[in-house]
Amino acid sequence: MADTDLQNYQLRALETHLQRVADGPERDYFSGMLAARSGQFGDAVAQLNRTLQHLRESAPKRAAMALEAIATAYRADNRYGDAARAYAELSKHFADQLDDSPADDAALARILSGTPPQTISWHGPVKLKTSINPIGSRVAELVVNGVRGPWLLDTGANQSLVTRTFAERLGVRPLPGVAAVGSGLTGLQTSVRAAVLPTMHRTRIRSTRFSDIRSSRRSASSPSRAMSFWPEKQPEQTAEACGCTCEG
């Protein structure tokens, strides 16, 4: 029953089930998965890693789900090397236990596995002037690395997606490797390249200076790194619009 609740995202039912489960590997598993589903990624990693060896030996389906959740949590925390290792174990030992393969996310994690975690720092409240573009998306005019352009605001995005032309204007160099990713709307596969901007001191949102426009979940005083992605093949007439995460 608890496995069904987990699969169907019935989190309240899962919480009720946990009240009746004694301390041990099963409680760690469901607590960790509940934490992962609730966005509490630090707790998820700690609890799932604690029970992972038990799951490997006794419950391969749960082991597969735990590894995918661990990898997702590492990606959310920008720990791409750890995410790549979790995806590698999942692919090698438990790939047949999942209905849908996380191959897209695993490919990006491998490309970014050698990059340091991203950080962000700012001072004071943030006010952002936005507008609606012709297709109904909310955009903002931002200056990133000295380059001005319209950026799509998407609080659910994990990375910033730009065209190849715009990436060249930003001065980024692609990391080795190409990842095939699918669109959430169309399911179409696109090959993308990834790059890192080591610092983004010139990124400004009105009077606030950001060191990373990718995520505001973590703050630190050190300069940040931002990920940019663009299609490997792209028509020359593609507009230089780009998307980024701007969470407040």
Secondary structure, 3 states (H helix, E strand, C coil): CHHHHHHCCCHHHHHHHHCCCCCCHHHHHHHHHHHHHCCCHHHHHHHHHHHHHHHHHHCHHHHHHHHHHHHHHHHHCCCHHHHHHHHHHHHHHCHHHCCCCCHHHHHHHHHCCCCCCCCCCCCCCCCCCCEECCCCCEEEEEEECCEEEEEEECCCCCCEECCHHHHHHHCCCECCCCEEEECCCCCCEEEEEEEEECCCCCEEECCEEECCCCCCCCCCCCCCCEEEEEECCCCCCCCCCEEECCCC
